[in-house]
Amino acid sequence: MEGFLIFTSIRYDLVLLKAPDLGFANLGWNQTPSPFYMLDLHRDRMLRAAIYWGWEAAITTISGKDGLQNFKEYLQSITTEAGDGPCRLMITLAADGTLGHQISSLPATSVNNLLPRRLPCPNPGGLSQTSEGIPSRDLIYDIYLDSQKTTKSEFTHFKTTFRDIYNEARNRAQIIPGDKKEVLLVNDDGHIMEGSISTPYFWRDGRWVTPPISKQFGSMEGSGGNDGTTRRWALERSLATEQVVLADSLVDGEECWISNGLRGFIYGNVKLH
């Protein structure tokens, strides 16, 4: 397929500058004050995609320490358009190494939900758990299961502007922009792959788990979803572990979490009916 771009969506938020002073630790990129949410992980993901497709000019643009600095400086150069934020910075990378962007506003999000120390275990009583480093359940998404299966491909493993697969799943779930809803894609084996715009986490055997994703794309490995930035961040800090999640193991009303590079970690409830 031709004519697509690699892309990522980065949260620009001045509240992130305060995270180290608030006592948050083990933050990765954001341990040194930066308004860009997990910037290095976004770069890494784009670089893996560029390497896969053999886009040499794109690889040169963002690889190594110089590439990371180039990426940071590009983001800094466009934030005059973002004002005080928070904003979504949609960053595209073309085969010729050209970076592009679109900017749109985002709602405020608690630092606890952006950089949680852990994900709280399910709370049958439905009571909110609010303490330092624990994400709030105040924002709740309804989580639906796609009615059709999706075949694993490069375009589910890597994040590109070819979004038909995800748009069609959202249309089937009747999700429109602004809805507090997400739909889970299911592969041909009946395993949960990912959400249309997020990584899901489910409570299994006393821990939070997320569908496995292979380091390199392979149609026979992993569940087929995208290696999201917040997903990688959570796994590296043992907030969750990888495990196959069968679609038919989901229970109506069960608690879960979803995450992405724009909104952080969001509480959800599975809706099967």
C-alpha positions as CSV (number, residue, x, y, z in Angstrom):
1,M,0.0,0.0,0.0
2,E,1.3,3.4,-0.9
3,G,0.4,6.9,0.2
4,F,0.4,6.4,4.0
5,L,2.4,8.2,6.7
6,I,3.6,6.9,10.0
7,F,2.1,9.0,12.8
8,T,1.8,9.4,16.5
9,S,-0.3,11.6,18.8
10,I,1.5,13.3,21.7
11,R,0.0,15.2,24.6
12,Y,1.4,18.6,25.1
13,D,0.5,19.7,28.7
14,L,2.3,22.2,31.0
15,V,1.0,20.3,34.1
16,L,3.6,17.6,33.2
17,L,6.3,20.1,34.2
18,K,5.2,19.8,37.8
19,A,5.3,16.0,38.1
20,P,8.9,15.6,39.4
21,D,8.3,18.3,42.1
22,L,5.1,16.5,43.2
23,G,7.1,13.5,44.2
24,F,6.4,11.3,41.1
25,A,9.4,9.0,40.4
26,N,10.4,6.5,37.7
27,L,8.7,8.6,35.1
28,G,11.1,8.1,32.2
29,W,11.1,11.0,29.8
30,N,9.0,13.2,32.1
31,Q,11.3,12.8,35.1
32,T,13.2,15.7,33.6
33,P,10.5,18.5,33.3
34,S,9.0,18.4,29.9
35,P,5.5,19.3,28.6
36,F,5.6,16.4,26.0
37,Y,4.1,13.2,27.3
38,M,6.5,10.2,26.9
39,L,8.1,11.9,23.9
40,D,11.0,9.3,23.6
41,L,8.5,6.4,23.5
42,H,6.7,8.1,20.6
43,R,9.9,8.6,18.8
44,D,10.9,4.9,19.3
45,R,7.6,3.7,18.0
46,M,7.8,5.8,14.8
47,L,11.4,4.7,14.3
48,R,10.5,1.0,14.5
49,A,7.9,1.5,11.8
50,A,10.3,3.4,9.6
51,I,12.8,0.6,9.9
52,Y,10.2,-2.0,9.1
53,W,9.3,-0.2,5.8
54,G,12.9,0.6,5.0
55,W,12.4,4.4,4.9
56,E,16.0,5.4,5.1
57,A,15.5,9.2,5.0
58,A,12.9,8.9,7.8
59,I,15.2,6.7,9.9
60,T,17.9,9.3,9.6
61,T,15.6,12.1,10.7
62,I,14.7,10.5,14.0
63,S,17.3,7.9,14.9
64,G,19.8,8.1,17.7
65,K,20.4,10.9,20.1
66,D,20.5,13.4,17.3
67,G,17.2,12.2,16.0
68,L,15.6,12.4,19.4
69,Q,16.9,16.0,19.7
70,N,15.6,16.8,16.2
71,F,12.2,15.4,17.2
72,K,12.1,17.4,20.4
73,E,13.1,20.6,18.6
74,Y,10.5,20.1,16.0
75,L,7.8,19.8,18.7
76,Q,9.1,22.9,20.5
77,S,8.9,24.8,17.2
78,I,5.2,24.1,16.8
79,T,4.0,24.7,20.4
80,T,3.6,28.4,19.7
81,E,0.4,27.3,17.9
82,A,-0.7,25.3,21.0
83,G,-0.8,28.2,23.5
84,D,-1.0,27.0,27.1
85,G,-2.5,23.7,26.1
86,P,-3.3,21.0,26.8
87,C,-3.2,20.0,23.2
88,R,-2.9,17.0,20.9
89,L,0.1,17.1,18.6
90,M,-0.5,14.7,15.8
91,I,2.9,14.2,14.2
92,T,3.4,12.5,10.9
93,L,6.6,11.1,9.4
94,A,6.9,10.6,5.6
95,A,9.2,8.2,3.7
96,D,11.4,11.2,2.7
97,G,11.9,12.1,6.4
98,T,9.5,15.1,6.4
99,L,7.7,15.8,9.7
100,G,4.3,17.3,9.7
101,H,1.7,18.2,12.3
102,Q,-1.8,19.0,13.3
103,I,-2.8,20.6,16.6
104,S,-6.1,20.4,18.5
105,S,-7.2,21.0,22.0
106,L,-7.5,18.4,24.8
107,P,-9.4,18.4,28.1
108,A,-7.4,18.7,31.4
109,T,-6.3,15.4,32.9
110,S,-4.9,14.6,36.3
111,V,-1.2,13.8,36.6
112,N,-2.3,10.7,38.5
113,N,-4.0,9.5,35.4
114,L,-1.1,10.4,33.1
115,L,1.7,9.0,35.3
116,P,0.1,6.4,37.7
117,R,2.2,4.5,40.2
118,R,-0.2,1.6,39.9
119,L,-3.6,0.7,38.6
120,P,-6.0,0.0,41.4
121,C,-7.6,-3.4,41.6
122,P,-11.2,-3.8,40.8
123,N,-13.5,-2.2,43.3
124,P,-16.8,-4.1,43.6
125,G,-18.3,-1.4,45.8
126,G,-17.8,1.2,43.1
127,L,-16.1,3.6,45.5
128,S,-13.5,6.0,44.1
129,Q,-9.9,5.4,45.2
130,T,-8.2,8.8,45.3
131,S,-4.6,9.0,46.6
132,E,-1.3,10.2,45.3
133,G,-0.2,8.3,42.2
134,I,-3.5,6.4,41.9
135,P,-5.6,7.2,38.8
136,S,-9.1,8.5,39.2
137,R,-12.2,6.6,38.2
138,D,-14.1,9.8,37.7
139,L,-14.0,9.6,33.9
140,I,-15.7,6.4,32.8
141,Y,-15.7,4.9,29.3
142,D,-18.1,2.2,28.1
143,I,-16.0,-0.5,26.4
144,Y,-17.6,-2.5,23.6
145,L,-16.6,-5.6,21.7
146,D,-16.4,-5.4,17.9
147,S,-19.0,-7.5,16.2
148,Q,-16.5,-8.5,13.4
149,K,-13.0,-9.9,13.5
150,T,-9.9,-8.1,12.3
151,T,-6.9,-9.8,10.6
152,K,-3.5,-8.9,12.0
153,S,-1.3,-6.9,9.7
154,E,1.4,-4.3,9.5
155,F,-1.3,-1.7,9.8
156,T,-2.5,-3.0,13.1
157,H,1.0,-3.5,14.4
158,F,2.3,0.0,13.4
159,K,0.5,3.2,13.7
160,T,-0.1,4.8,10.4
161,T,-2.6,7.2,8.7
162,F,-4.3,4.1,7.2
163,R,-7.0,3.9,9.8
164,D,-9.9,2.2,7.9
165,I,-9.8,-0.8,10.1
166,Y,-10.3,1.3,13.2
167,N,-12.8,3.7,11.7
168,E,-14.9,0.7,10.6
169,A,-14.9,-0.8,14.0
170,R,-15.9,2.5,15.6
171,N,-18.7,2.8,13.1
172,R,-20.0,-0.7,13.9
173,A,-20.1,0.3,17.6
174,Q,-21.8,3.6,16.6
175,I,-19.1,5.7,18.3
176,I,-19.0,9.3,17.3
177,P,-16.3,11.9,18.2
178,G,-16.7,13.1,21.8
179,D,-18.3,9.8,23.0
180,K,-16.9,8.3,26.2
181,K,-16.8,4.9,24.4
182,E,-14.2,2.6,23.0
183,V,-14.4,-0.6,20.9
184,L,-12.1,-3.6,21.3
185,L,-10.8,-5.3,18.1
186,V,-10.8,-9.1,18.0
187,N,-8.4,-11.1,15.8
188,D,-9.2,-14.2,13.8
189,D,-8.3,-16.4,16.8
190,G,-10.8,-14.7,19.0
191,H,-8.2,-12.8,21.0
192,I,-8.5,-9.2,22.0
193,M,-6.1,-7.2,20.0
194,E,-6.4,-3.6,21.2
195,G,-8.9,-0.8,21.4
196,S,-9.6,1.4,18.3
197,I,-7.6,4.3,20.0
198,S,-6.2,2.7,23.1
199,T,-4.5,-0.2,24.9
200,P,-6.8,-2.2,27.1
201,Y,-6.0,-3.8,30.5
202,F,-8.1,-6.5,32.1
203,W,-8.0,-8.0,35.6
204,R,-7.0,-11.7,35.4
205,D,-5.6,-14.0,38.1
206,G,-5.1,-11.1,40.5
207,R,-3.3,-8.8,38.2
208,W,-3.8,-6.4,35.3
209,V,-3.0,-7.9,31.9
210,T,-2.8,-6.6,28.4
211,P,-2.8,-8.5,25.1
212,P,0.7,-9.6,24.0
213,I,2.4,-7.9,21.1
214,S,5.5,-9.2,19.3
215,K,8.6,-7.0,19.2
216,Q,8.8,-7.4,15.4
217,F,5.7,-7.7,13.2
218,G,4.8,-11.3,12.5
219,S,1.4,-12.6,11.6
220,M,1.9,-15.7,13.8
221,E,3.1,-13.8,16.9
222,G,1.2,-11.8,19.5
223,S,-2.4,-10.7,19.4
224,G,-1.8,-8.2,16.5
225,G,-2.3,-4.9,18.2
226,N,-0.2,-1.7,18.3
227,D,2.7,-1.4,20.8
228,G,1.3,1.8,22.3
229,T,3.5,4.3,24.2
230,T,1.5,4.1,27.5
231,R,1.4,0.3,27.1
232,R,5.2,0.1,27.0
233,W,5.4,2.6,29.9
234,A,3.0,0.5,32.0
235,L,4.7,-2.8,31.2
236,E,8.2,-1.4,32.0
237,R,6.9,-0.4,35.4
238,S,5.0,-3.6,36.2
239,L,1.6,-1.9,36.2
240,A,0.5,-4.8,34.0
241,T,1.8,-7.9,32.3
242,E,1.2,-9.5,28.9
243,Q,-1.3,-12.2,28.6
244,V,-3.7,-13.5,25.9
245,V,-7.2,-12.3,26.6
246,L,-10.0,-14.3,24.9
247,A,-12.9,-12.2,23.7
248,D,-15.4,-14.7,25.1
249,S,-13.8,-14.3,28.6
250,L,-15.1,-10.8,29.0
251,V,-18.0,-10.3,31.3
252,D,-20.6,-7.7,31.0
253,G,-19.9,-4.9,33.6
254,E,-16.4,-6.0,34.4
255,E,-14.0,-3.2,35.2
256,C,-11.0,-2.5,33.0
257,W,-8.6,0.3,32.1
258,I,-7.6,1.8,28.8
259,S,-4.7,4.1,28.0
260,N,-3.2,6.1,25.2
261,G,-0.7,8.9,24.6
262,L,-3.3,11.7,24.7
263,R,-5.4,10.9,27.8
264,G,-3.2,8.7,29.9
265,F,-5.1,5.9,31.8
266,I,-8.9,5.9,31.8
267,Y,-11.3,3.7,33.7
268,G,-13.7,1.6,31.8
269,N,-16.7,-0.8,32.1
270,V,-17.2,-3.6,29.6
271,K,-20.6,-3.4,27.9
272,L,-21.7,-6.6,26.1
273,H,-25.4,-5.9,25.9
